Amino acid sequence: MSDDIRKLSQRKLSFLQTLKAVAWGFFGVRKKSGHQEDVAKLNPVHLIIAAIIATLVFVVGLVMIARWFIGQAV
């Protein structure tokens, strides 16, 4: 089992390419061929870290927008 994890962690895409794939996933626009290529090459460790970062940025962005709107209403 640990050999499988090692093999998966040796995949080729860089962290920035993984961030790009996660961003496309957030928007929901991705060609099937690009998705299949990403699945074959994404490093699962990079994918988890990128997804956590993207989620945090998204939530903080929403909170900032909400505070701005509340500040405008007062």
Wavefront OBJ file of the C-alpha trace (Angstrom):
o trace
v 0.000 0.000 0.000
v 2.786 2.463 0.794
v 4.334 1.709 -2.617
v 1.108 2.889 -4.261
v 1.228 6.131 -2.296
v 4.859 6.679 -3.270
v 4.053 6.106 -6.942
v 1.154 8.566 -6.795
v 3.294 11.212 -5.103
v 5.854 10.991 -7.914
v 3.443 12.260 -10.565
v 4.650 14.964 -12.916
v 2.528 18.111 -12.620
v 3.983 20.976 -10.616
v 2.189 22.644 -7.738
v 1.257 25.647 -9.903
v -0.251 23.352 -12.533
v -2.191 21.654 -9.758
v -3.477 25.050 -8.560
v -4.617 25.765 -12.114
v -6.480 22.451 -12.281
v -8.162 23.170 -8.934
v -9.166 26.650 -10.132
v -10.773 25.188 -13.251
v -12.564 22.717 -10.988
v -13.969 25.549 -8.887
v -15.379 27.203 -12.003
v -16.641 23.907 -13.401
v -15.295 24.494 -16.906
v -12.938 21.796 -18.071
v -12.691 19.743 -21.229
v -12.976 16.017 -20.742
v -9.551 15.431 -22.311
v -7.930 17.990 -19.993
v -9.645 16.437 -16.992
v -8.441 12.954 -17.905
v -4.897 14.253 -18.424
v -4.954 15.954 -15.021
v -6.242 12.829 -13.289
v -3.389 10.830 -14.773
v -0.689 13.355 -13.824
v -1.836 15.149 -10.655
v 0.078 14.548 -7.465
v -2.521 13.768 -4.753
v -0.518 15.570 -2.061
v -0.362 18.724 -4.208
v -4.064 18.345 -4.991
v -5.088 18.245 -1.329
v -2.910 21.236 -0.417
v -4.120 23.235 -3.445
v -7.766 22.458 -2.662
v -7.363 23.614 0.949
v -5.659 26.842 -0.169
v -8.308 27.515 -2.825
v -11.110 26.891 -0.336
v -9.569 29.260 2.201
v -9.123 31.983 -0.432
v -12.737 31.499 -1.558
v -14.162 31.697 1.978
v -12.031 34.714 2.935
v -13.100 36.418 -0.300
v -16.768 35.823 0.475
v -16.356 37.147 4.013
v -14.611 40.279 2.721
v -17.347 40.899 0.141
v -20.044 40.417 2.777
v -18.321 42.862 5.148
v -17.984 45.396 2.353
v -21.696 45.142 1.532
v -22.656 45.436 5.194
v -20.406 48.497 5.530
v -22.072 50.087 2.505
v -25.556 49.547 3.940
v -24.852 51.337 7.239
l 1 2 3 4 5 6 7 8 9 10 11 12 13 14 15 16 17 18 19 20 21 22 23 24 25 26 27 28 29 30 31 32 33 34 35 36 37 38 39 40 41 42 43 44 45 46 47 48 49 50 51 52 53 54 55 56 57 58 59 60 61 62 63 64 65 66 67 68 69 70 71 72 73 74
